């Protein structure tokens, strides 16, 4: 239900639906305890995580783990099916900006999925890595993700670290889980953000209405804690360029958090940013925005810098990746519009 690699790219694993009904003489019993006795080969912690993430419903309603199962309750549980994915090496170019015996830094381009999964079994970064690098290490039970320490969304561009040895994948993974790595993203968001810097907090989990997107739960009833720090880099009137520093690495974190505060990412179809949300009603302006959308295939989000400690030397290494041309074109278009508009 949940996995430890939180930086999930777009798409969702096809889920297996399990239906269980409470006995007619069912005694009141906590939902997590009820399920652990009926779901083979799982743990109570996984059951609890699934409930918290909204993968379990009772009588059509998402509930908490302390819900008491009653007679004839109809329980639905969604779980990813267990399957073995065969990974074939593919001769796909990789933009490597740094490499040594332990690790490499790659600059991912828009449209590339990080690893094989439902709907994306070829053409991924992992397929490319398998061709260019041999014997990459596995992380835990993720046998379809050799070398992968963290992930980026399909249309998010920018810098990623890949491990080349067992020691490196353990060391680097610990840095991400303990939050000692430093990740900074550039995002173009709709609207003129009122403050110059700020912090967005709110648990993030799968939307209870649309499983393909994430939702912020400010009360913390569902999802996982998440925090995003940001500062304004440049204002364009109708949109704002911000730098985001992640404290956590939840699925679609930046995209969901900025949607939550009313500033969706520019051209983010999943979170409503592919609509004209700010600006005038003039036809010329609308055409300008639609033309600007065409510069990038998805959300305007780029993993700009990444700092980690080297797995062997512990030297702090920081890497920077240039904005892709499409993203830069978007900024240039807004800059020109801002300078040439007639107020």
Secondary structure, DSSP 8 states (H G I E B T S, - for coil): ---S-----SS---EEEEEEE--TT---EEHHHHHHTTSTT--HHHHHHHHHTT-EEETTEE--TT-EE-TT-EEEEEEE---------------EEEE-SSEEEEEE-TT--SS-BTTB-SSSHHHHHHHHSSS---BTTBTT-TTBSS---TT-EEEEEEE-SHHHHHHHHHHHHTT-SEEEEEEEEES--SSSEEEEE-EEEE-SS-TTSEEEETT-SSSB--EEEEEEEEE-SSEEEEEEEESS--TTHHHHHHHHTT--BTT-GGGTTTS--SS---HHHHHHHHHHHTTSSS--EEEEEEEEE-TTT--EEEEE----HHHHHHHHHHHHHHHH---
